[in-house]
Amino acid sequence: MVTSRTARASACVGTFLPLLLCLPAAGADTITFTATISTTDIPAEGLLGSVPIQQFDPAGGRVLQDIDLQLVTDFAGVMCFENTDPDSATTFELSLAWSIELRRPDESLLIDLDALRSVRGLVDAFDGVVDFGGFSGATFYTSVGDVTGLFASPTAADIALFTGSGVLELPIVATYEGGAAAGSSTSFETDFRDVTFAGELTVTYTYVPEPACWALLALGLPALRRWGRVCA
């Protein structure tokens, strides 16, 4: 009797071993890649560059279900003001606005980030030197950190775009705009320089195992319940 039960148990295990091997991989899983964007100057006319991100490799029959992008950016820059009116002190306000667009290769938008910094001050009448310092000028070093944008897409077009065994180059457009206003002075100069951005682009792929495992599970689980009674 013991030998007969052992034989039946061995037969059951052998029959359903492929099904059992599929069980650990049956649920959705994720894989993450990160691309670092080093500190990059933004020229006055703007910057058009690209960020390389690893595609999802469908090797082994894995099926991509969802794509999550996160772009975290740090901005920095210098704002300068000089009152050139020799007769009047003045208040002033400076502003610096940054803009980043992450796009698909076809130029359609994925993530749009904006940041703004502004300062106010008071300076004396022109001291005779345009140096953005002294009594009639001022210079400000400013930054904005951890500006974050998110994107998620389960669309068929994006699934196809991000699936492959290579690297996907995503265009990135960076621009800035400086603004200035003065109170009583009608004569002043400004300068916006050393405007930069840096950051990280992270992509998380959610995927499921090969369809064969799902089919095996769908066909095998009802039978497994029936054979469980027989093999007991």
Secondary structure in CASP SS format (residue, H / E / C, confidence):
PFRMAT SS
TARGET T0000
AUTHOR 0000-0000-0000
METHOD secondary structure of the structure
MODEL  1
M C 1.00
V H 1.00
T H 1.00
S H 1.00
R H 1.00
T H 1.00
A H 1.00
R H 1.00
A H 1.00
S H 1.00
A H 1.00
C H 1.00
V H 1.00
G H 1.00
T H 1.00
F H 1.00
L H 1.00
P H 1.00
L H 1.00
L H 1.00
L H 1.00
C H 1.00
L H 1.00
P H 1.00
A H 1.00
A C 1.00
G C 1.00
A C 1.00
D E 1.00
T E 1.00
I E 1.00
T E 1.00
F E 1.00
T E 1.00
A E 1.00
T E 1.00
I E 1.00
S E 1.00
T E 1.00
T E 1.00
D E 1.00
I C 1.00
P C 1.00
A C 1.00
E C 1.00
G C 1.00
L E 1.00
L E 1.00
G E 1.00
S E 1.00
V E 1.00
P E 1.00
I E 1.00
Q E 1.00
Q C 1.00
F E 1.00
D C 1.00
P C 1.00
A H 1.00
G H 1.00
G H 1.00
R C 1.00
V E 1.00
L E 1.00
Q E 1.00
D E 1.00
I E 1.00
D E 1.00
L E 1.00
Q E 1.00
L E 1.00
V E 1.00
T E 1.00
D E 1.00
F E 1.00
A E 1.00
G E 1.00
V E 1.00
M E 1.00
C E 1.00
F E 1.00
E E 1.00
N E 1.00
T C 1.00
D C 1.00
P C 1.00
D C 1.00
S C 1.00
A C 1.00
T E 1.00
T E 1.00
F E 1.00
E E 1.00
L E 1.00
S E 1.00
L E 1.00
A E 1.00
W E 1.00
S E 1.00
I E 1.00
E E 1.00
L E 1.00
R E 1.00
R C 1.00
P C 1.00
D C 1.00
E C 1.00
S C 1.00
L E 1.00
L E 1.00
I E 1.00
D E 1.00
L E 1.00
D E 1.00
A E 1.00
L E 1.00
R E 1.00
S E 1.00
V E 1.00
R E 1.00
G E 1.00
L E 1.00
V E 1.00
D C 1.00
A C 1.00
F C 1.00
D C 1.00
G C 1.00
V C 1.00
V C 1.00
D C 1.00
F C 1.00
G C 1.00
G C 1.00
F C 1.00
S C 1.00
G E 1.00
A E 1.00
T E 1.00
F E 1.00
Y E 1.00
T E 1.00
S E 1.00
V E 1.00
G E 1.00
D E 1.00
V E 1.00
T E 1.00
G E 1.00
L E 1.00
F E 1.00
A E 1.00
S E 1.00
P C 1.00
T C 1.00
A H 1.00
A H 1.00
D H 1.00
I H 1.00
A H 1.00
L H 1.00
F H 1.00
T E 1.00
G C 1.00
S C 1.00
G C 1.00
V E 1.00
L E 1.00
E E 1.00
L E 1.00
P E 1.00
I E 1.00
V E 1.00
A E 1.00
T E 1.00
Y E 1.00
E E 1.00
G E 1.00
G E 1.00
A E 1.00
A E 1.00
A E 1.00
G C 1.00
S C 1.00
S C 1.00
T C 1.00
S C 1.00
F E 1.00
E E 1.00
T E 1.00
D E 1.00
F E 1.00
R E 1.00
D E 1.00
V E 1.00
T E 1.00
F E 1.00
A E 1.00
G E 1.00
E E 1.00
L E 1.00
T E 1.00
V E 1.00
T E 1.00
Y E 1.00
T E 1.00
Y E 1.00
V E 1.00
P C 1.00
E C 1.00
P H 1.00
A H 1.00
C H 1.00
W H 1.00
A H 1.00
L H 1.00
L H 1.00
A H 1.00
L H 1.00
G H 1.00
L H 1.00
P H 1.00
A H 1.00
L H 1.00
R H 1.00
R H 1.00
W H 1.00
G H 1.00
R H 1.00
V H 1.00
C H 1.00
A C 1.00
END
